[in-house]
Amino acid sequence: MRFRPPRPFAVDTLIALAMVCVAVLLGQESAKQGWPALDRPAYALVVLAHLPVAFRGRAPLVVFGTVEAVTFGYVTLGYWPVVCTFGPMLALYTVASVRQARTTALCAGLLVTMWVYAGLVSDSDAMASVVAQALLFSAVLWRFGFLARRSAELTRRLRVEQAERARREVAAERGRMARELHDVVAHHMSVISVQAGLARFVFDSDPATARTALGTIADTSGEALDELRRMLQVLREEDLKERDGSPAAPMPGLARLGDLVERVRAGGVPVELHVRGAPRPLAPGVELCAYRVVQEALTNILKHARHATASVELHYQEHQMTVAVTNDGEEVIPDRVARAGGHGLIGMRERAKLYGGTISIGPQSEGGFAVRLTLPASARTERRGDETTA
């Protein structure tokens, strides 16, 4: 299996040009080191031994073979071998960072052979030192390349695992919302059943009551159809399964926010509840969404900002309602949780999306932390899309 971490071509080109410049400057010192001065063919070989490194990210083996072949010709002509060592060394590291051990070992062996060959051609008096350097440098380059390859592999696996974990969390959250929506629909169907029975019972004796019951059935069935439509739009097919046999708890709504606030106060966080506008009945799904978002926001305060003072504000408007949970703590959700997209954050965003609302989660410019949710006042409001902010 091949692991090729992204490497911008422009960066590799700059590295290759820099190596060419260093090698050319070093080549001018050949005569002082007791080696033949470099002529035009020698400088051409020096350039060819380093410039292909610019393509190491696209064809590492081809680049390694090219610079090795050019270096072989350069050394055979009797020039100072040190000048052409940078290109082959970087090429070996690149191969080690993207290829398996067998291929890398073969390339490392070729580099050692080239190094020893240079020592033999130059009649070096310190062959033991040349061999030791060849083995040492090749081993170091192989090791660093291996670590880079393993790091890239682990990073890739981590990203796959994070994506899979996020997918499972979203699926679990949608499944939970599906069960809650099932309760909403069941409630609607119960109302319809009762009203239908009443209308049939009084159809002849009390037409006015029957008409009222039929109107209630029409409104309730419309809301139930809207709930089903939303559920079918956002939930996967595997989430539409039968519920288990465990008893279902009553759905919470905005009327129970007072109890929720009292529980948070008992947990040690001062919380104030403010209501603006005239409270009025809302669709059960909308109330459930608002309640769950407030619950999650207050839970985060309990977890991460216990010494903060919190405020919950409900604002009833003509066509929408706004829920804001703010606190004066420095940070409610740690950066690592916010970046990873915690389960609670996923749930809040999914709920807002489900009911055509918008939600913002983050620090305030004046200090503290805020969660603001805006929802259409009726569950029958057309969905505005997937707009959420964080």
Residue pairs with C-beta under 8 A, 6 or more apart in sequence:
1 100
2 98
2 99
3 97
3 98
3 149
3 152
3 153
3 156
4 57
4 98
4 152
5 97
5 98
5 148
5 152
6 57
7 56
7 57
9 54
9 55
9 57
9 58
12 53
12 54
12 55
12 56
12 57
13 54
15 53
15 54
15 90
16 50
16 51
16 52
16 53
16 54
17 51
17 54
19 50
19 53
19 86
19 87
19 90
20 46
20 47
20 50
20 51
22 86
23 46
23 49
23 50
23 83
23 84
23 86
23 87
24 43
24 46
24 47
26 82
26 83
27 38
27 42
27 43
27 46
27 79
27 80
27 83
28 38
30 36
30 37
30 38
30 79
30 80
30 83
31 37
33 80
35 78
35 79
35 80
36 78
36 79
36 80
38 46
38 79
38 80
38 83
41 77
42 74
42 77
42 79
45 70
45 73
45 74
45 77
45 79
45 84
46 74
46 83
46 84
48 66
48 67
48 70
49 67
49 70
49 71
49 74
49 84
49 87
49 88
50 67
50 84
50 86
50 87
52 63
52 66
52 67
52 87
52 91
53 63
53 67
53 87
53 90
53 91
53 94
55 62
55 63
56 63
56 90
56 91
56 94
57 94
60 91
60 94
60 95
60 98
60 99
61 95
61 99
61 103
61 107
63 91
63 94
64 88
64 91
64 92
64 94
64 95
64 107
64 110
67 87
67 88
67 91
68 88
68 91
68 110
68 111
68 114
70 84
70 87
71 81
71 84
71 85
71 87
71 88
71 114
72 114
72 117
74 81
74 83
74 84
75 81
75 84
75 114
75 117
75 118
75 121
76 121
78 121
78 122
81 115
81 118
81 122
88 111
88 114
89 111
89 137
89 141
91 107
92 104
92 107
92 108
92 111
92 138
92 141
92 142
92 145
93 141
93 144
93 145
93 148
94 145
95 103
95 104
95 107
95 145
96 104
96 107
96 108
96 141
96 142
96 144
96 145
96 146
96 148
96 149
97 144
97 145
97 146
97 148
97 149
97 152
98 149
99 149
101 146
104 142
104 145
104 146
105 142
108 138
108 139
108 141
108 142
109 138
111 134
111 137
111 138
111 141
112 131
112 134
112 135
112 138
115 130
115 131
115 133
115 134
115 137
115 138
116 127
116 130
116 131
116 134
118 130
119 126
119 127
119 130
119 131
120 127
124 130
162 340
166 341
166 346
169 343
169 346
170 346
170 350
171 236
171 238
171 239
173 343
173 346
173 347
173 350
174 234
174 235
174 236
174 239
174 350
175 235
175 239
176 347
177 231
177 235
177 350
177 351
177 354
178 231
178 235
178 239
178 240
179 243
179 248
180 251
180 288
181 227
181 228
181 230
181 231
181 285
182 243
183 248
183 251
184 224
184 227
184 251
184 284
184 285
184 288
185 224
185 227
185 228
187 251
187 284
188 220
188 221
188 223
188 224
188 227
189 224
191 216
191 217
191 220
192 217
192 220
192 221
192 224
195 213
195 214
195 216
195 217
195 220
196 213
196 217
198 209
198 210
198 213
199 209
199 210
199 213
199 214
199 217
202 209
202 210
202 213
203 210
222 380
223 283
223 379
223 380
226 379
226 380
227 285
227 379
230 285
230 354
230 355
230 383
231 240
232 240
233 383
234 350
234 353
234 354
251 284
251 288
252 260
252 288
252 291
252 292
252 295
253 284
253 287
253 288
253 291
254 279
254 282
254 287
254 290
254 291
254 314
256 291
257 273
257 291
257 294
257 312
257 314
258 273
260 291
260 294
260 295
260 298
261 271
261 273
261 298
261 312
264 271
264 298
264 301
264 302
264 310
265 271
267 302
267 306
268 302
268 306
269 298
269 301
269 302
269 305
269 306
269 308
269 309
269 310
270 309
270 310
271 298
271 309
271 310
271 311
271 312
272 309
272 310
272 311
272 312
273 312
273 313
273 314
274 311
274 312
274 313
274 314
275 313
275 314
275 316
276 313
276 314
276 315
276 316
277 314
277 315
277 316
277 317
277 321
278 316
279 314
279 316
280 316
280 377
282 290
282 321
282 377
282 378
282 379
283 378
283 379
283 380
284 379
285 354
285 355
285 379
286 321
286 355
286 375
286 376
286 377
286 378
286 379
289 351
289 352
289 354
289 355
289 357
289 373
289 375
290 314
290 321
290 323
290 373
290 375
292 347
292 348
292 351
293 323
293 325
293 348
293 351
293 352
293 359
293 371
293 373
294 312
294 323
294 325
296 344
296 347
296 348
297 325
297 332
297 348
297 371
298 310
298 312
298 325
299 344
300 332
300 333
300 344
301 308
301 310
301 325
301 327
301 329
301 332
304 329
304 331
304 332
304 333
304 334
305 327
305 329
305 330
305 331
305 332
305 369
307 329
308 327
308 328
308 329
308 332
308 368
309 327
309 328
310 325
310 326
310 327
311 324
311 325
311 326
311 327
312 323
312 324
312 325
313 322
313 323
313 324
313 325
313 326
314 321
314 322
314 323
315 321
315 322
315 323
315 324
316 377
317 377
318 377
319 376
319 377
319 381
320 374
320 375
320 376
320 377
321 374
321 375
321 377
322 372
322 373
322 374
322 375
323 372
323 373
323 374
323 375
324 370
324 371
324 372
324 373
325 370
325 371
325 372
326 364
326 368
326 369
326 370
326 371
327 368
327 369
327 370
328 367
328 368
329 368
329 369
330 367
330 368
331 363
331 369
332 369
333 342
333 345
333 361
333 369
337 345
338 345
338 361
338 362
338 390
345 361
345 390
348 359
348 361
348 371
348 373
349 359
349 361
349 388
349 390
352 358
352 359
352 373
352 375
352 388
353 386
353 388
355 375
355 376
355 379
355 383
356 375
356 376
356 381
356 382
356 383
356 384
356 385
357 373
357 374
357 375
357 376
358 373
358 374
358 387
358 388
358 389
359 371
359 372
359 373
359 374
359 388
359 389
359 390
360 370
360 371
360 372
360 389
360 390
361 370
361 371
361 390
362 369
362 370
362 390
363 369
363 370
364 370
